[in-house]
Amino acid sequence: MSIMPGAMPDYTSQARANLAALASAANAKLVGVTIQQPTPTVLAGLPAVVTSALASLPVPHGQAYQVAKYLQIINGQVTAIVDDGTSPSDPTLVHQVVTIITAGSPTSSAVSYQVAVRLAASK
């Protein structure tokens, strides 16, 4: 994906492409990561920066988002995948990308969290 100088990157397209590339168990095995279902236990383990970013998303009154997909990428290496099995291009998904770059001596690191959520079903 090319980005024009001064243009904002299209994080939604990037997240969809990454999720689509890693959505199958065969691809996950290639990178040595197990795909987990978005169970309450798994979701409780999401980093605080991710849950904080999701809490800042506007939602209709009385509703909440549920996580459908999640990628954790550290220094370019996928380290965690959560996937409910739906298509990454599902139009009901809202994509959120959180990137943390730590510059320091002697090393720097980059962690990116890509999350796709949808409105939870009404009870």
N, C-alpha and C positions, 0 to 999 in steps of 0.2 A: 504494500500500500504506500503510495507516495503522498507526501504532505507538502503543500505549497508553503513557502516561507511566510510566516506571520499568520497562517491559517491554524485554527484549532484542530487538533487531531480528532478523528471520528472514533472515539473509544468504544461506542456501541458496536460498530462494524468489526473492530479489532477483537472485542470480547466474543462476538458471535463466531468469528473465524477460528479463534483459539478453542472455543468450546466445541465447535464442529469437528476440528481436527483431533481432539482428544476424547470425543464422546463414546467411542467404542472400547470395549474391554481389551481388544487386540492392541489398539494403540496405547492404552494405558500400560499394558504389560511391557511394551517396547521401552517406556520410560521408567519402568519399575515402580509404578504407583498403582495402588488399588483404588478402584472407584467405589465410593461409599454412597449409600442412600442418605437423603437428608432427614435422618431421624432426629428426635429431640436431643439425644445424647451427642450426636455428631455436631449438630448446630450449636449446642451449648459450648462446644470447644472452639468456635470461631474466634479469631482475635478481636480484642476490644475495639480496635480501629475500624474493623468491618462492621460490627454491630452498631457502632456510633454513626458511621456513614449511612447505614440503612435506616437508623432512627431519624435521620435528618430528611429522608425522602417524604414528600407530601403524600398523604393518603386520605381517601374519603373518610369522613367522620364515622367512627364505629367499626372501621375495618383495619386490617393489618396485612403486611406482606409476609409471604412465606418464601423461603429460599428454595429455588429449584435447582440451581447450578452454582458451583463455586470452584474457582481455581486459585491456588496459591503458587506463585512463581517467585523463586529466590535466585537472583543472579542468573536469570534466563533458564533455570531448571524448574520444571513443574514438580512440586513436592506434595501437593494434595489436590484431590478431585472429589467433589460431591456432585452427583448427577441423579436427577429423578427419572431420566430416560426420555424426557420430552425433547423436541427439536430445539436447538439453540436459536432458530429463527422464528420460533413461536411468537406471534404478534402480541400476545398477552404478557410477555416477559419485559421487565424493566431492567436494563443493564446498568451496573454501577462498577466503576473501576477506582481502586484506591492504590496509589503508588507511593512508597516511602523510599527515599534515597538518603542513605546515611554516608556522608563524606567525612572521612577522618583518616588519621594516620595510624597505622601504616596501610589500612585497607578501607575500601568503600564497599557498600552493598546496596542492592536495589531489591525491594520486595514489592510485588504487585499482587493485589487481590482482585479478582474479577468475579462478580456476583451477578446472577440473574434471579430476579424475584418476580412473583405475581401476587395479585390480591388473593388472600386466603378465602376459601369458600365461607359463605355466611352460615352461621349456626342457627 
